[in-house]
Amino acid sequence: MQGNVHQSIEAFTRAAGALAGGLPGGPVAVIVAEDGCELPGTLAHHAARGFAVLIVLAPGELGLEGLPEAAGRAALHVVRHPVRRPGAVEAAINALIAVLSGRWLYVGYNAEYLFYPFCEQRSVGEMLTFHEGERRSAMLACTVDLYAEDLEA
């Protein structure tokens, strides 16, 4: 895979801290990849919504084929992390919050898609600017999970 692959959350936070704001500005999408189900589609969807930075938390054994193409022009960072271990996702998100202070973070899982009013015509950045201008403390958003209740069916 071409792009930025970090072997741990600590390696990513060190690299992100060393960049001193070198990541593209704007909101950041963090995708927790428990498996490869619909991962390229998830990245493509969020890149199309205008996320300039996509961070994928993925276990070491997960293949990364097709991810750079799916991310398009978004900066893609894959962080190897044991996402299935209890408490591991929360620890990673807390580490990301610390290093990306002041940035709006969306956290979702592979096969989850962020939708918000007018998302077909407006970027996530435009939605956030609108909410800031309106001084709203909350915003409407939906996540659509494509996993079936019974994966065996």
C-alpha positions as CSV (number, residue, x, y, z in Angstrom):
1,M,0.0,0.0,0.0
2,Q,1.2,3.5,-0.8
3,G,0.5,6.2,1.8
4,N,1.0,6.5,5.5
5,V,0.9,3.3,7.5
6,H,1.7,3.7,11.2
7,Q,2.5,0.6,13.3
8,S,0.7,1.9,16.4
9,I,-1.4,4.7,17.7
10,E,1.7,6.0,19.5
11,A,3.7,6.1,16.2
12,F,0.8,8.0,14.6
13,T,0.5,10.5,17.4
14,R,4.3,11.1,17.4
15,A,4.2,11.6,13.6
16,A,1.1,13.9,13.8
17,G,2.7,15.9,16.6
18,A,5.9,16.3,14.6
19,L,3.9,17.5,11.6
20,A,2.9,20.5,13.8
21,G,-0.3,21.2,11.9
22,G,0.9,19.7,8.7
23,L,-2.2,17.6,8.2
24,P,-4.7,19.2,5.9
25,G,-7.2,21.4,7.7
26,G,-10.8,20.7,8.4
27,P,-12.7,17.8,9.9
28,V,-11.2,14.4,10.3
29,A,-12.9,11.0,9.8
30,V,-11.7,8.2,12.0
31,I,-12.9,4.8,10.6
32,V,-12.6,1.8,12.9
33,A,-12.1,-1.2,10.7
34,E,-12.9,-4.3,12.6
35,D,-12.7,-6.3,9.3
36,G,-12.5,-5.5,5.6
37,C,-16.3,-5.4,5.0
38,E,-17.1,-2.5,2.7
39,L,-13.9,-0.6,3.9
40,P,-13.1,0.9,0.5
41,G,-16.7,2.0,0.0
42,T,-16.7,3.6,3.5
43,L,-13.5,5.6,2.7
44,A,-14.8,6.7,-0.7
45,H,-18.1,7.9,0.9
46,H,-16.4,10.0,3.5
47,A,-13.8,11.4,1.1
48,A,-16.7,12.4,-1.1
49,R,-18.3,14.2,1.9
50,G,-15.2,16.4,2.0
51,F,-13.1,14.9,4.8
52,A,-9.6,16.0,4.0
53,V,-8.1,13.5,6.4
54,L,-9.1,9.8,6.8
55,I,-7.6,7.9,9.7
56,V,-8.3,4.1,9.6
57,L,-7.7,2.1,12.8
58,A,-7.1,-1.4,11.7
59,P,-5.8,-4.7,13.1
60,G,-2.4,-5.8,11.8
61,E,-3.8,-8.7,9.9
62,L,-6.3,-6.7,7.8
63,G,-5.4,-6.3,4.2
64,L,-5.2,-2.7,2.8
65,E,-5.7,-3.3,-0.9
66,G,-7.7,-0.6,-2.7
67,L,-7.7,1.9,0.2
68,P,-5.5,4.6,-1.3
69,E,-7.7,4.7,-4.5
70,A,-10.9,4.8,-2.4
71,A,-9.6,7.7,-0.3
72,G,-9.1,9.8,-3.5
73,R,-7.5,13.1,-2.7
74,A,-8.0,12.8,1.1
75,A,-4.9,12.3,3.2
76,L,-5.1,8.6,4.3
77,H,-3.4,7.4,7.4
78,V,-3.7,3.7,8.4
79,V,-3.0,3.1,12.1
80,R,-2.4,-0.5,13.1
81,H,-4.3,-1.0,16.3
82,P,-6.0,-4.0,18.1
83,V,-9.5,-2.6,17.6
84,R,-11.2,-5.8,18.8
85,R,-9.5,-5.7,22.2
86,P,-11.8,-4.3,25.0
87,G,-11.1,-0.6,25.5
88,A,-8.7,-0.3,22.6
89,V,-10.9,1.9,20.4
90,E,-11.6,4.3,23.3
91,A,-7.9,4.6,24.1
92,A,-7.1,5.3,20.5
93,I,-9.8,8.0,20.1
94,N,-8.6,9.7,23.3
95,A,-5.1,9.7,21.9
96,L,-6.3,11.2,18.6
97,I,-8.4,13.9,20.5
98,A,-5.2,14.9,22.3
99,V,-3.1,15.3,19.2
100,L,-5.9,16.7,17.0
101,S,-7.1,19.3,19.5
102,G,-9.6,21.8,18.0
103,R,-10.4,19.6,15.0
104,W,-13.9,18.2,14.5
105,L,-13.7,14.4,14.6
106,Y,-16.2,11.9,13.1
107,V,-15.8,8.4,14.4
108,G,-17.5,5.5,12.6
109,Y,-16.9,1.9,11.7
110,N,-16.4,0.3,8.4
111,A,-19.7,-0.2,6.6
112,E,-21.1,2.9,8.4
113,Y,-21.9,6.0,6.3
114,L,-22.4,9.5,7.7
115,F,-25.4,11.3,6.3
116,Y,-26.7,14.8,7.2
117,P,-29.1,17.2,5.6
118,F,-28.1,18.2,2.0
119,C,-25.0,15.9,2.1
120,E,-25.5,15.2,-1.6
121,Q,-24.8,18.9,-2.3
122,R,-22.8,20.2,0.7
123,S,-19.6,19.1,2.3
124,V,-19.2,18.2,5.9
125,G,-17.1,21.4,6.3
126,E,-20.0,23.5,4.9
127,M,-22.4,21.8,7.4
128,L,-20.0,22.6,10.3
129,T,-19.6,26.2,9.1
130,F,-23.4,26.6,9.0
131,H,-23.8,25.2,12.5
132,E,-21.0,27.4,13.8
133,G,-22.7,30.5,12.3
134,E,-26.0,29.6,13.8
135,R,-24.3,28.9,17.2
136,R,-26.0,25.6,17.4
137,S,-24.8,23.2,20.1
138,A,-26.0,20.1,18.4
139,M,-26.5,18.9,14.8
140,L,-28.6,16.3,13.1
141,A,-26.6,13.4,11.6
142,C,-27.3,9.8,10.9
143,T,-25.1,6.8,10.5
144,V,-26.3,3.9,8.3
145,D,-24.9,0.6,9.3
146,L,-24.8,-1.9,6.5
147,Y,-24.3,-5.0,8.6
148,A,-27.2,-7.4,8.6
149,E,-28.6,-8.5,12.0
150,D,-27.9,-12.1,11.0
151,L,-24.7,-12.4,9.0
152,E,-25.3,-16.1,8.3
153,A,-28.6,-15.4,6.5
